[in-house]
Amino acid sequence: MTVPTPIPGETASTPDAASQDAYNQPLPFGLHRLTQGLNALGTLIIIGLMLLINTDIVGRTGFDAPVRGVTELVSLSIVGIVFLQLADTLRSGRFTRADMLLDRLKRTRAPLAAALQAVYHLLGAALMLIILWAAWPSLVESIRMREYVGALGDFTAPVWPVRLMMLVGLSVTALTFVLLAAMDVKRARHLAAQAGGVPS
């Protein structure tokens, strides 16, 4: 969700950015630094995969010596990357959503829009926790049975690090949802107080 930029020389219609939402704002307890760090880690993994794929192409075509396990590592890493970057995608407001109703409510009933966003974020947190609860046994089982991808004698890679990245990403995303909901509730109260003429 992008916030309209005032035209130069024109004053904004709301002096306190009431039309803004909780996205792209610093999160309580400095959690935004953690989401940005996980996002950066995901980006580094992408760069590593690009180098690995290019090395495999050069080795395969130029020297008839492909890099072992590239396909397995890429398929595993993509899953981990998605979950590592999930929380920062949420924090920056880049989750896919239909917001025509919210955009209209922000102009007409800003407190209600903020309250609805709080409900949305709480439901998102509940969904992340459900997925986290369902994914936890898979991590434990993966470590216990030493699950791997590849073929013995050729190339093998453990699966548990990717499952761990999934759980970390889910946990941070759930916490981000909760903090965004808290920020929405605070903004809703502030806007309601302004609408009622009560100093906030």
HELIX and SHEET records of a PDB file:
HELIX    1   1 PRO A   28  GLY A   30  5                                   3    
HELIX    2   2 LEU A   31  GLY A   62  1                                  32    
HELIX    3   3 VAL A   70  LEU A   84  1                                  15    
HELIX    4   4 LEU A   86  ARG A   91  1                                   6    
HELIX    5   5 MET A  100  THR A  108  1                                   9    
HELIX    6   6 ALA A  110  ARG A  144  1                                  35    
HELIX    7   7 TRP A  160  ALA A  195  1                                  36    
SHEET    1   A 2 TYR A 148  ALA A 151  0                                        
SHEET    2   A 2 PHE A 155  PRO A 158 -1                                        
END                                                                             
